[in-house]
Structures are given as C-alpha cells and as structure tokens.
C-alpha cells in the first residue's frame, strides 16, 4: 500500500516541530500495514488517526486525516490536537454518514480538496505572502463545535475545505480569492451567522405585521457564511446554502445575485483555472503586488503602479 503525503501538507506539518517528519514516516509505515486503522472523521470519506506527541521528540500531539483507496493512501491534513479538546470524531459523524450517499460525499470531498490544493499550490510557488496568510486546517472537533454553534450540519465540501485551511488573515486586509475576498475564519463564521439570525428574528417580528409580498428575508438558518469582502470586512461576501449546495451572495450594498450558480467545487476550480491560465480568466484578472496575489477588480489605488497582471 502506497502512502502519499502531498508536498504542501508535508511543508505545513514540518512547522509544528522538527520531529514531525519522522513521526509521519513512522505513521506512514503503520498505515501501509493497516490502512483501516483510522476512525471516521466528521468529513465523509476521510479517516482520522492521532499521533501521540509523547512518543516522539519535538513532536506535538497531531490529528491526521487521510483518504484510503484500493491501492493508495493520501494524507489530506495534519492538525495540532488542542490540549483542551481530545481528538475525538464529531458527535454527529455517524448521522452525517447516514444522511448522505457516502460515495457521492467522498467524491465531493476529493474534488474540493483537489481544487483548493491547486490554488494553494500556486500561491506557495508564486505568491508566498498570500500563502503565508492562510490559517491551518480545522480539526474534526473544531468543525463539530461549529456545527453545534450553528445548529446545522456542515456540508462535506465545506468541511473538506476547512480541514485544509480554516481562514485567511489576508495581506494588507485583502484575501486571495477573486475580488480580493477572504476565506472567513470559523470564529467569524459563527459570529456573523449569529448576527444575521438575530437580524432575521427582528424582521420576523416585523414580518408578522406585513403583507406577504412585503416580508423581508435577511438570512436563512441554512446559509453558512464562507467568504467575506476582506479579512476584517463583512459588508459583503458569499454563503453556502446547506439546503441546496449552492453559493449565494450577501451584501449591505444591495448587490444582486451572481450571474451563475456555483457550488463550492466549481467556484474553487474556476479560481484554480484562472491562476493557471490567466489569459482565459473571465470573472476577474489575477496579478501580483510583490509576493501577494491581487485581483484586478479591486486594486487599492495606492498599489496600481505596482500591480503586475499574470501571464500564462
């Protein structure tokens, strides 16, 4: 059984301690002998196993997520195990697996991870400042805690994305997504969802006295905020509707919906395509300012003379 660790996962994991590469090598040998040693995570199709930091010098306790295929294993993420949270699977992981077709969910997880790794791989090679601004992946326990906070099951594709990178701190406030938008942190997701639901509760009180045609929907419980205008700017952004699987837009500026419906997978694949073939980019034009990815639609006027559009 071949055990693969993508370069970006290996590089990120090595930052946790000098002993981590050796610990992963030992784990790789164990997985080759016993591919099913992990237990189901909160993400369909991904198994998780822990490394006891006490067994290896200069290696903290780690949670490793991997996908098992007939002839290979691919490690998808390596996360620190929070000291206050044991690396247990999400409480509702079994319910998640029963509520969706596991085969379809596994495909979605892989497509999401593959698309996002194309993006982060490009950033690592070509825009190191933007790559460095990405936060590490969330653990299954983190995602389960957010599910409890939002009182909604996190879709498999979004869980897969967050397991790789759970937020973007941005460069000068600008994220690495089209429009210089930023992937929201889990804390920001919970806070903004709560704020919007409070606003909807107020509207519901007013809607009770309004005619049906004049009632206002500010937010729905199934809308999970994912992308914000900037790393610290929530005036507009994108949410994932857990009921439909499609992305939608919110805005305090009353912007209309996008011209086409995107799933998270198609959105990430399109970003990767634009970075890899910028001449064919239609939604936005990627470029660089120093070591940061900057998209042409929202260039800071102070950076216009520094902006260099990408070429194939």
ZADO-1210 file (C-alpha; in nm, 4 decimals, padded with zeros to 6 digits):
<atoms>
<atom x="00.0000" y="00.0000" z="00.0000" code="UNK" pos="1"/>
<atom x="00.1483" y="00.3313" z="-00.1117" code="UNK" pos="2"/>
<atom x="00.1159" y="00.6188" z="00.1399" code="UNK" pos="3"/>
<atom x="00.1386" y="00.9668" z="-00.0166" code="UNK" pos="4"/>
<atom x="00.1899" y="01.2979" z="00.1619" code="UNK" pos="5"/>
<atom x="00.1490" y="01.5990" z="-00.0720" code="UNK" pos="6"/>
<atom x="00.4345" y="01.8482" z="-00.0541" code="UNK" pos="7"/>
<atom x="00.2193" y="02.1320" z="00.0824" code="UNK" pos="8"/>
<atom x="00.0884" y="01.9080" z="00.3617" code="UNK" pos="9"/>
<atom x="00.4411" y="01.7920" z="00.4460" code="UNK" pos="10"/>
<atom x="00.5694" y="02.1516" z="00.4485" code="UNK" pos="11"/>
<atom x="00.2869" y="02.2746" z="00.6700" code="UNK" pos="12"/>
<atom x="00.3269" y="01.9826" z="00.9109" code="UNK" pos="13"/>
<atom x="00.7023" y="02.0356" z="00.9480" code="UNK" pos="14"/>
<atom x="00.6302" y="02.3753" z="01.1038" code="UNK" pos="15"/>
<atom x="00.4821" y="02.2025" z="01.4085" code="UNK" pos="16"/>
<atom x="00.8217" y="02.0645" z="01.5158" code="UNK" pos="17"/>
<atom x="01.1462" y="01.9131" z="01.3931" code="UNK" pos="18"/>
<atom x="01.0292" y="01.5672" z="01.4965" code="UNK" pos="19"/>
<atom x="00.7084" y="01.5760" z="01.2910" code="UNK" pos="20"/>
<atom x="00.8565" y="01.4445" z="00.9608" code="UNK" pos="21"/>
<atom x="00.9912" y="01.1371" z="01.1374" code="UNK" pos="22"/>
<atom x="00.6622" y="01.0805" z="01.3183" code="UNK" pos="23"/>
<atom x="00.4782" y="01.0973" z="00.9862" code="UNK" pos="24"/>
<atom x="00.7234" y="00.8495" z="00.8363" code="UNK" pos="25"/>
<atom x="00.6501" y="00.6061" z="01.1197" code="UNK" pos="26"/>
<atom x="00.2756" y="00.6617" z="01.0765" code="UNK" pos="27"/>
<atom x="00.3091" y="00.6021" z="00.7019" code="UNK" pos="28"/>
<atom x="00.4576" y="00.2599" z="00.7700" code="UNK" pos="29"/>
<atom x="00.1753" y="00.1778" z="01.0098" code="UNK" pos="30"/>
<atom x="-00.0892" y="00.2875" z="00.7590" code="UNK" pos="31"/>
<atom x="00.0740" y="00.0801" z="00.4857" code="UNK" pos="32"/>
<atom x="00.0357" y="-00.2265" z="00.7088" code="UNK" pos="33"/>
<atom x="-00.3099" y="-00.1360" z="00.8419" code="UNK" pos="34"/>
<atom x="-00.4906" y="00.1078" z="00.6059" code="UNK" pos="35"/>
<atom x="-00.8097" y="00.0981" z="00.8127" code="UNK" pos="36"/>
<atom x="-00.6508" y="00.1866" z="01.1460" code="UNK" pos="37"/>
<atom x="-00.8172" y="00.5294" z="01.1457" code="UNK" pos="38"/>
<atom x="-01.1712" y="00.6066" z="01.2517" code="UNK" pos="39"/>
<atom x="-01.4378" y="00.8043" z="01.0642" code="UNK" pos="40"/>
<atom x="-01.3935" y="01.1797" z="01.0895" code="UNK" pos="41"/>
<atom x="-01.6638" y="01.4431" z="01.0584" code="UNK" pos="42"/>
<atom x="-01.5844" y="01.4515" z="00.6852" code="UNK" pos="43"/>
<atom x="-01.7295" y="01.1709" z="00.4730" code="UNK" pos="44"/>
<atom x="-01.4577" y="00.9675" z="00.3044" code="UNK" pos="45"/>
<atom x="-01.1822" y="01.0843" z="00.5384" code="UNK" pos="46"/>
<atom x="-01.0434" y="00.8726" z="00.8210" code="UNK" pos="47"/>
<atom x="-00.8543" y="01.0283" z="01.1094" code="UNK" pos="48"/>
<atom x="-00.5771" y="00.8949" z="01.3302" code="UNK" pos="49"/>
<atom x="-00.3718" y="01.0618" z="01.6019" code="UNK" pos="50"/>
<atom x="-00.0010" y="01.0744" z="01.6791" code="UNK" pos="51"/>
<atom x="00.0881" y="01.0733" z="02.0477" code="UNK" pos="52"/>
<atom x="00.3386" y="01.3548" z="02.0882" code="UNK" pos="53"/>
<atom x="00.4940" y="01.1853" z="02.3919" code="UNK" pos="54"/>
<atom x="00.6298" y="00.9073" z="02.1710" code="UNK" pos="55"/>
<atom x="00.8423" y="01.1366" z="01.9513" code="UNK" pos="56"/>
<atom x="01.0922" y="01.4048" z="02.0367" code="UNK" pos="57"/>
<atom x="00.9939" y="01.7589" z="01.9314" code="UNK" pos="58"/>
<atom x="00.6558" y="01.6457" z="01.8021" code="UNK" pos="59"/>
<atom x="00.3230" y="01.7623" z="01.9487" code="UNK" pos="60"/>
<atom x="00.0058" y="01.5551" z="01.9503" code="UNK" pos="61"/>
<atom x="-00.1331" y="01.5563" z="01.5973" code="UNK" pos="62"/>
<atom x="-00.4563" y="01.4655" z="01.4208" code="UNK" pos="63"/>
<atom x="-00.4050" y="01.3299" z="01.0692" code="UNK" pos="64"/>
<atom x="-00.6790" y="01.2955" z="00.8112" code="UNK" pos="65"/>
<atom x="-00.6393" y="01.0592" z="00.5172" code="UNK" pos="66"/>
<atom x="-00.8311" y="00.9060" z="00.2296" code="UNK" pos="67"/>
<atom x="-00.7975" y="00.5317" z="00.1678" code="UNK" pos="68"/>
<atom x="-00.8204" y="00.3982" z="-00.1857" code="UNK" pos="69"/>
<atom x="-00.7700" y="00.0384" z="-00.3052" code="UNK" pos="70"/>
<atom x="-00.4006" y="00.0843" z="-00.3872" code="UNK" pos="71"/>
<atom x="-00.3007" y="00.4052" z="-00.2121" code="UNK" pos="72"/>
<atom x="-00.3478" y="00.6305" z="00.0873" code="UNK" pos="73"/>
<atom x="-00.3245" y="01.0073" z="00.0669" code="UNK" pos="74"/>
<atom x="-00.2816" y="01.2164" z="00.3797" code="UNK" pos="75"/>
<atom x="-00.5003" y="01.5240" z="00.3371" code="UNK" pos="76"/>
<atom x="-00.4247" y="01.7260" z="00.6508" code="UNK" pos="77"/>
<atom x="-00.2119" y="01.7354" z="00.9641" code="UNK" pos="78"/>
<atom x="-00.3507" y="01.9407" z="01.2532" code="UNK" pos="79"/>
<atom x="-00.2459" y="02.0067" z="01.6096" code="UNK" pos="80"/>
<atom x="-00.4648" y="01.8394" z="01.8710" code="UNK" pos="81"/>
<atom x="-00.5892" y="02.1192" z="02.1006" code="UNK" pos="82"/>
<atom x="-00.4862" y="02.0477" z="02.4577" code="UNK" pos="83"/>
<atom x="-00.8372" y="02.1177" z="02.5857" code="UNK" pos="84"/>
<atom x="-01.0059" y="01.9076" z="02.3177" code="UNK" pos="85"/>
<atom x="-00.9258" y="01.5399" z="02.2712" code="UNK" pos="86"/>
<atom x="-00.9100" y="01.4275" z="01.9110" code="UNK" pos="87"/>
<atom x="-01.2492" y="01.2611" z="01.9066" code="UNK" pos="88"/>
<atom x="-01.4662" y="01.2356" z="01.5974" code="UNK" pos="89"/>
<atom x="-01.7579" y="01.4725" z="01.5668" code="UNK" pos="90"/>
<atom x="-02.0516" y="01.3604" z="01.7782" code="UNK" pos="91"/>
<atom x="-02.2793" y="01.3536" z="01.4782" code="UNK" pos="92"/>
<atom x="-02.0313" y="01.1953" z="01.2358" code="UNK" pos="93"/>
<atom x="-02.2381" y="00.8770" z="01.2189" code="UNK" pos="94"/>
<atom x="-02.5503" y="01.0798" z="01.1491" code="UNK" pos="95"/>
<atom x="-02.3643" y="01.2660" z="00.8736" code="UNK" pos="96"/>
<atom x="-02.2645" y="00.9438" z="00.7037" code="UNK" pos="97"/>
<atom x="-02.6212" y="00.8153" z="00.7184" code="UNK" pos="98"/>
<atom x="-02.7739" y="01.1383" z="00.5882" code="UNK" pos="99"/>
<atom x="-02.5877" y="01.1393" z="00.2548" code="UNK" pos="100"/>
<atom x="-02.4642" y="00.8956" z="-00.0054" code="UNK" pos="101"/>
<atom x="-02.1114" y="00.8148" z="00.1193" code="UNK" pos="102"/>
<atom x="-01.9801" y="00.7573" z="-00.2329" code="UNK" pos="103"/>
<atom x="-02.1063" y="01.0942" z="-00.3579" code="UNK" pos="104"/>
<atom x="-01.9809" y="01.2697" z="-00.0457" code="UNK" pos="105"/>
<atom x="-01.6362" y="01.1131" z="-00.0841" code="UNK" pos="106"/>
<atom x="-01.6169" y="01.2361" z="-00.4442" code="UNK" pos="107"/>
<atom x="-01.7208" y="01.5855" z="-00.3346" code="UNK" pos="108"/>
<atom x="-01.4582" y="01.5875" z="-00.0607" code="UNK" pos="109"/>
<atom x="-01.1871" y="01.4847" z="-00.3034" code="UNK" pos="110"/>
<atom x="-01.2918" y="01.7350" z="-00.5719" code="UNK" pos="111"/>
<atom x="-01.2970" y="02.0174" z="-00.3177" code="UNK" pos="112"/>
<atom x="-00.9593" y="01.9234" z="-00.1742" code="UNK" pos="113"/>
<atom x="-00.8041" y="01.8827" z="-00.5195" code="UNK" pos="114"/>
<atom x="-00.9318" y="02.2221" z="-00.6392" code="UNK" pos="115"/>
<atom x="-00.8185" y="02.4034" z="-00.3255" code="UNK" pos="116"/>
<atom x="-00.4773" y="02.2353" z="-00.3322" code="UNK" pos="117"/>
<atom x="-00.4325" y="02.3633" z="-00.6881" code="UNK" pos="118"/>
<atom x="-00.4977" y="02.7141" z="-00.5543" code="UNK" pos="119"/>
<atom x="-00.2714" y="02.6850" z="-00.2501" code="UNK" pos="120"/>
<atom x="-00.0015" y="02.5119" z="-00.4519" code="UNK" pos="121"/>
<atom x="00.0003" y="02.8055" z="-00.6931" code="UNK" pos="122"/>
<atom x="00.0141" y="03.0511" z="-00.4026" code="UNK" pos="123"/>
<atom x="00.3051" y="02.8679" z="-00.2434" code="UNK" pos="124"/>
<atom x="00.5038" y="02.8849" z="-00.5669" code="UNK" pos="125"/>
<atom x="00.4047" y="03.2296" z="-00.6903" code="UNK" pos="126"/>
<atom x="00.2548" y="03.4413" z="-00.4086" code="UNK" pos="127"/>
<atom x="00.4271" y="03.3379" z="-00.0834" code="UNK" pos="128"/>
<atom x="00.2859" y="03.6299" z="00.1174" code="UNK" pos="129"/>
<atom x="-00.0706" y="03.5243" z="00.0356" code="UNK" pos="130"/>
<atom x="00.0136" y="03.1611" z="00.1074" code="UNK" pos="131"/>
<atom x="00.1605" y="03.2538" z="00.4462" code="UNK" pos="132"/>
<atom x="-00.1602" y="03.4419" z="00.5369" code="UNK" pos="133"/>
<atom x="-00.3703" y="03.1240" z="00.5168" code="UNK" pos="134"/>
<atom x="-00.4527" y="02.9654" z="00.8504" code="UNK" pos="135"/>
<atom x="-00.4012" y="02.5975" z="00.9187" code="UNK" pos="136"/>
<atom x="-00.6759" y="02.3407" z="00.8830" code="UNK" pos="137"/>
<atom x="-00.9551" y="02.2905" z="01.1355" code="UNK" pos="138"/>
<atom x="-00.9773" y="01.9649" z="01.3271" code="UNK" pos="139"/>
<atom x="-01.2905" y="01.7470" z="01.3207" code="UNK" pos="140"/>
<atom x="-01.3545" y="01.8644" z="01.6779" code="UNK" pos="141"/>
<atom x="-01.3423" y="02.2297" z="01.5647" code="UNK" pos="142"/>
<atom x="-01.5912" y="02.1646" z="01.2864" code="UNK" pos="143"/>
<atom x="-01.8192" y="01.9671" z="01.5186" code="UNK" pos="144"/>
<atom x="-01.8159" y="02.2574" z="01.7656" code="UNK" pos="145"/>
<atom x="-01.9168" y="02.4969" z="01.4868" code="UNK" pos="146"/>
<atom x="-02.1989" y="02.2632" z="01.3859" code="UNK" pos="147"/>
<atom x="-02.3317" y="02.2792" z="01.7406" code="UNK" pos="148"/>
<atom x="-02.2982" y="02.6568" z="01.7432" code="UNK" pos="149"/>
<atom x="-02.4819" y="02.6998" z="01.4126" code="UNK" pos="150"/>
<atom x="-02.7185" y="02.4097" z="01.4829" code="UNK" pos="151"/>
<atom x="-02.6667" y="02.2836" z="01.1288" code="UNK" pos="152"/>
<atom x="-02.4695" y="02.0042" z="00.9640" code="UNK" pos="153"/>
<atom x="-02.1650" y="02.1341" z="00.7787" code="UNK" pos="154"/>
<atom x="-02.1728" y="02.0119" z="00.4148" code="UNK" pos="155"/>
<atom x="-01.8952" y="01.7722" z="00.3170" code="UNK" pos="156"/>
<atom x="-01.7373" y="02.0089" z="00.0646" code="UNK" pos="157"/>
<atom x="-01.7138" y="02.2962" z="00.3124" code="UNK" pos="158"/>
<atom x="-01.5808" y="02.0665" z="00.5827" code="UNK" pos="159"/>
<atom x="-01.3150" y="01.9429" z="00.3421" code="UNK" pos="160"/>
<atom x="-01.2077" y="02.2999" z="00.2634" code="UNK" pos="161"/>
<atom x="-01.1880" y="02.3972" z="00.6296" code="UNK" pos="162"/>
<atom x="-00.9911" y="02.0837" z="00.7126" code="UNK" pos="163"/>
<atom x="-00.7192" y="02.2188" z="00.4815" code="UNK" pos="164"/>
<atom x="-00.7360" y="02.5905" z="00.5632" code="UNK" pos="165"/>
<atom x="-00.9771" y="02.7440" z="00.8130" code="UNK" pos="166"/>
<atom x="-00.9414" y="03.1106" z="00.7262" code="UNK" pos="167"/>
<atom x="-00.7310" y="03.3746" z="00.5551" code="UNK" pos="168"/>
<atom x="-00.5712" y="03.6587" z="00.7542" code="UNK" pos="169"/>
<atom x="-00.5064" y="03.8428" z="00.4293" code="UNK" pos="170"/>
<atom x="-00.2257" y="04.0694" z="00.3117" code="UNK" pos="171"/>
<atom x="-00.2980" y="04.4353" z="00.3911" code="UNK" pos="172"/>
<atom x="-00.6585" y="04.3324" z="00.4557" code="UNK" pos="173"/>
<atom x="-00.7039" y="04.1671" z="00.1159" code="UNK" pos="174"/>
<atom x="-00.7646" y="03.7944" z="00.0777" code="UNK" pos="175"/>
<atom x="-00.6520" y="03.5645" z="-00.2021" code="UNK" pos="176"/>
<atom x="-00.9941" y="03.4963" z="-00.3571" code="UNK" pos="177"/>
<atom x="-01.1385" y="03.6841" z="-00.6583" code="UNK" pos="178"/>
<atom x="-01.2275" y="04.0402" z="-00.5720" code="UNK" pos="179"/>
<atom x="-00.9526" y="04.0132" z="-00.3067" code="UNK" pos="180"/>
<atom x="-01.2082" y="03.8477" z="-00.0831" code="UNK" pos="181"/>
<atom x="-01.1006" y="03.6291" z="00.2074" code="UNK" pos="182"/>
<atom x="-01.1911" y="03.2852" z="00.3382" code="UNK" pos="183"/>
<atom x="-01.3578" y="03.3506" z="00.6741" code="UNK" pos="184"/>
<atom x="-01.2246" y="03.2039" z="00.9975" code="UNK" pos="185"/>
<atom x="-01.4532" y="02.9683" z="01.1921" code="UNK" pos="186"/>
<atom x="-01.4944" y="03.2272" z="01.4687" code="UNK" pos="187"/>
<atom x="-01.6012" y="03.4857" z="01.2111" code="UNK" pos="188"/>
<atom x="-01.8423" y="03.2358" z="01.0542" code="UNK" pos="189"/>
<atom x="-02.0113" y="03.1680" z="01.3889" code="UNK" pos="190"/>
<atom x="-02.0259" y="03.5363" z="01.4849" code="UNK" pos="191"/>
<atom x="-02.1634" y="03.6553" z="01.1513" code="UNK" pos="192"/>
<atom x="-02.4220" y="03.3759" z="01.1280" code="UNK" pos="193"/>
<atom x="-02.5409" y="03.4616" z="01.4796" code="UNK" pos="194"/>
<atom x="-02.5608" y="03.8315" z="01.3924" code="UNK" pos="195"/>
<atom x="-02.7609" y="03.7632" z="01.0778" code="UNK" pos="196"/>
<atom x="-03.0001" y="03.5276" z="01.2539" code="UNK" pos="197"/>
<atom x="-03.0609" y="03.7960" z="01.5189" code="UNK" pos="198"/>
<atom x="-03.1409" y="04.0402" z="01.2377" code="UNK" pos="199"/>
<atom x="-03.3805" y="03.7887" z="01.0843" code="UNK" pos="200"/>
<atom x="-03.5529" y="03.7365" z="01.4187" code="UNK" pos="201"/>
<atom x="-03.6172" y="04.1120" z="01.4326" code="UNK" pos="202"/>
<atom x="-03.7504" y="04.1054" z="01.0759" code="UNK" pos="203"/>
<atom x="-03.9738" y="03.8097" z="01.1591" code="UNK" pos="204"/>
<atom x="-04.1372" y="04.0205" z="01.4298" code="UNK" pos="205"/>
<atom x="-04.1996" y="04.2948" z="01.1761" code="UNK" pos="206"/>
<atom x="-04.2999" y="04.0463" z="00.9048" code="UNK" pos="207"/>
<atom x="-04.5874" y="03.9293" z="01.1209" code="UNK" pos="208"/>
<atom x="-04.7470" y="04.2714" z="01.0596" code="UNK" pos="209"/>
<atom x="-04.6505" y="04.2978" z="00.6935" code="UNK" pos="210"/>
<atom x="-04.8401" y="04.1653" z="00.3910" code="UNK" pos="211"/>
<atom x="-04.6803" y="03.8525" z="00.2478" code="UNK" pos="212"/>
<atom x="-04.5418" y="04.0300" z="-00.0597" code="UNK" pos="213"/>
<atom x="-04.3614" y="04.2842" z="00.1613" code="UNK" pos="214"/>
<atom x="-04.1911" y="04.0433" z="00.4011" code="UNK" pos="215"/>
<atom x="-03.8137" y="04.0576" z="00.4265" code="UNK" pos="216"/>
<atom x="-03.5687" y="03.7679" z="00.4455" code="UNK" pos="217"/>
<atom x="-03.2312" y="03.8794" z="00.5745" code="UNK" pos="218"/>
<atom x="-03.0864" y="03.5357" z="00.6414" code="UNK" pos="219"/>
<atom x="-03.1840" y="03.1707" z="00.6470" code="UNK" pos="220"/>
<atom x="-03.0608" y="02.9182" z="00.9045" code="UNK" pos="221"/>
<atom x="-02.9078" y="02.7034" z="00.6278" code="UNK" pos="222"/>
<atom x="-02.6923" y="02.9876" z="00.4944" code="UNK" pos="223"/>
<atom x="-02.3336" y="02.9377" z="00.6128" code="UNK" pos="224"/>
<atom x="-02.1053" y="03.2379" z="00.5522" code="UNK" pos="225"/>
<atom x="-01.7819" y="03.1311" z="00.3834" code="UNK" pos="226"/>
<atom x="-01.6161" y="03.4252" z="00.2029" code="UNK" pos="227"/>
<atom x="-01.6058" y="03.7899" z="00.3133" code="UNK" pos="228"/>
<atom x="-01.5137" y="04.1108" z="00.1320" code="UNK" pos="229"/>
<atom x="-01.1867" y="04.1235" z="00.3254" code="UNK" pos="230"/>
<atom x="-01.0122" y="03.9599" z="00.6173" code="UNK" pos="231"/>
<atom x="-01.1783" y="04.2103" z="00.8522" code="UNK" pos="232"/>
<atom x="-01.4681" y="04.3351" z="00.6367" code="UNK" pos="233"/>
<atom x="-01.8038" y="04.1569" z="00.6419" code="UNK" pos="234"/>
<atom x="-02.0035" y="04.4125" z="00.4442" code="UNK" pos="235"/>
<atom x="-02.0471" y="04.1593" z="00.1637" code="UNK" pos="236"/>
<atom x="-01.9465" y="03.8071" z="00.0775" code="UNK" pos="237"/>
<atom x="-02.0585" y="03.4585" z="-00.0167" code="UNK" pos="238"/>
<atom x="-02.2520" y="03.1984" z="00.1792" code="UNK" pos="239"/>
<atom x="-02.3038" y="02.8289" z="00.1115" code="UNK" pos="240"/>
<atom x="-02.6668" y="02.7206" z="00.1335" code="UNK" pos="241"/>
<atom x="-02.6542" y="02.3837" z="00.3091" code="UNK" pos="242"/>
<atom x="-03.0043" y="02.3063" z="00.1760" code="UNK" pos="243"/>
<atom x="-02.9158" y="02.3433" z="-00.1929" code="UNK" pos="244"/>
<atom x="-02.5359" y="02.3123" z="-00.2086" code="UNK" pos="245"/>
<atom x="-02.5044" y="02.6413" z="-00.3990" code="UNK" pos="246"/>
<atom x="-02.3197" y="02.9590" z="-00.3115" code="UNK" pos="247"/>
<atom x="-02.5095" y="03.2837" z="-00.2737" code="UNK" pos="248"/>
<atom x="-02.4170" y="03.6456" z="-00.2111" code="UNK" pos="249"/>
<atom x="-02.4954" y="03.8729" z="00.0786" code="UNK" pos="250"/>
<atom x="-02.4315" y="04.2462" z="00.0711" code="UNK" pos="251"/>
<atom x="-02.5171" y="04.5549" z="00.2682" code="UNK" pos="252"/>
<atom x="-02.4977" y="04.7393" z="-00.0631" code="UNK" pos="253"/>
<atom x="-02.7980" y="04.5521" z="-00.2089" code="UNK" pos="254"/>
<atom x="-02.5915" y="04.3889" z="-00.4819" code="UNK" pos="255"/>
<atom x="-02.7830" y="04.1352" z="-00.6839" code="UNK" pos="256"/>
<atom x="-02.7025" y="03.7644" z="-00.7071" code="UNK" pos="257"/>
<atom x="-02.4231" y="03.6372" z="-00.9273" code="UNK" pos="258"/>
<atom x="-02.4860" y="03.5629" z="-01.2923" code="UNK" pos="259"/>
<atom x="-02.4441" y="03.1894" z="-01.2417" code="UNK" pos="260"/>
<atom x="-02.4962" y="02.9381" z="-00.9667" code="UNK" pos="261"/>
<atom x="-02.1755" y="02.7968" z="-00.8237" code="UNK" pos="262"/>
<atom x="-02.1135" y="02.5058" z="-00.5965" code="UNK" pos="263"/>
<atom x="-01.8093" y="02.5357" z="-00.3743" code="UNK" pos="264"/>
<atom x="-01.6265" y="02.2907" z="-00.6018" code="UNK" pos="265"/>
<atom x="-01.6965" y="02.4833" z="-00.9231" code="UNK" pos="266"/>
<atom x="-01.6040" y="02.8115" z="-00.7519" code="UNK" pos="267"/>
<atom x="-01.2667" y="02.6762" z="-00.6355" code="UNK" pos="268"/>
<atom x="-01.1988" y="02.5035" z="-00.9677" code="UNK" pos="269"/>
<atom x="-01.2628" y="02.8294" z="-01.1515" code="UNK" pos="270"/>
<atom x="-01.0165" y="03.0131" z="-00.9257" code="UNK" pos="271"/>
<atom x="-00.7520" y="02.7479" z="-00.9912" code="UNK" pos="272"/>
<atom x="-00.8162" y="02.7692" z="-01.3665" code="UNK" pos="273"/>
<atom x="-00.7788" y="03.1491" z="-01.3638" code="UNK" pos="274"/>
<atom x="-00.4484" y="03.1284" z="-01.1787" code="UNK" pos="275"/>
<atom x="-00.3099" y="02.8551" z="-01.4044" code="UNK" pos="276"/>
<atom x="-00.4363" y="03.0141" z="-01.7295" code="UNK" pos="277"/>
<atom x="-00.4793" y="03.3875" z="-01.6558" code="UNK" pos="278"/>
<atom x="-00.5274" y="03.4756" z="-02.0239" code="UNK" pos="279"/>
<atom x="-00.8558" y="03.2833" z="-02.0147" code="UNK" pos="280"/>
<atom x="-00.9780" y="03.4389" z="-01.6880" code="UNK" pos="281"/>
<atom x="-01.3216" y="03.5959" z="-01.7238" code="UNK" pos="282"/>
<atom x="-01.4547" y="03.6694" z="-01.3746" code="UNK" pos="283"/>
<atom x="-01.1501" y="03.8615" z="-01.2565" code="UNK" pos="284"/>
<atom x="-00.7906" y="03.9205" z="-01.3595" code="UNK" pos="285"/>
<atom x="-00.5206" y="03.7851" z="-01.1292" code="UNK" pos="286"/>
<atom x="-00.1982" y="03.9745" z="-01.0711" code="UNK" pos="287"/>
<atom x="00.0731" y="04.0301" z="-00.8145" code="UNK" pos="288"/>
<atom x="00.1933" y="04.3088" z="-00.5923" code="UNK" pos="289"/>
<atom x="00.5238" y="04.1929" z="-00.4531" code="UNK" pos="290"/>
<atom x="00.4674" y="03.8496" z="-00.3025" code="UNK" pos="291"/>
<atom x="00.0893" y="03.8808" z="-00.2782" code="UNK" pos="292"/>
<atom x="-00.1868" y="03.7744" z="-00.5177" code="UNK" pos="293"/>
<atom x="-00.4018" y="04.0773" z="-00.6008" code="UNK" pos="294"/>
<atom x="-00.7093" y="04.0570" z="-00.8240" code="UNK" pos="295"/>
<atom x="-00.7664" y="04.3333" z="-01.0764" code="UNK" pos="296"/>
<atom x="-01.1289" y="04.4118" z="-00.9910" code="UNK" pos="297"/>
<atom x="-01.0407" y="04.5632" z="-00.6541" code="UNK" pos="298"/>
<atom x="-00.6891" y="04.7026" z="-00.6700" code="UNK" pos="299"/>
<atom x="-00.6023" y="04.9508" z="-00.3978" code="UNK" pos="300"/>
<atom x="-00.5377" y="05.2793" z="-00.5837" code="UNK" pos="301"/>
<atom x="-00.2111" y="05.3089" z="-00.3923" code="UNK" pos="302"/>
<atom x="-00.0981" y="04.9791" z="-00.5476" code="UNK" pos="303"/>
<atom x="-00.1991" y="05.0370" z="-00.9082" code="UNK" pos="304"/>
<atom x="00.1518" y="05.1251" z="-01.0252" code="UNK" pos="305"/>
<atom x="00.2885" y="04.8133" z="-00.8542" code="UNK" pos="306"/>
<atom x="00.0309" y="04.5680" z="-00.9874" code="UNK" pos="307"/>
<atom x="00.1614" y="04.3180" z="-01.2416" code="UNK" pos="308"/>
<atom x="-00.1012" y="04.1108" z="-01.4256" code="UNK" pos="309"/>
<atom x="-00.0242" y="03.7424" z="-01.4584" code="UNK" pos="310"/>
<atom x="00.0686" y="03.5921" z="-01.7905" code="UNK" pos="311"/>
<atom x="00.0469" y="03.2287" z="-01.8986" code="UNK" pos="312"/>
</atoms>
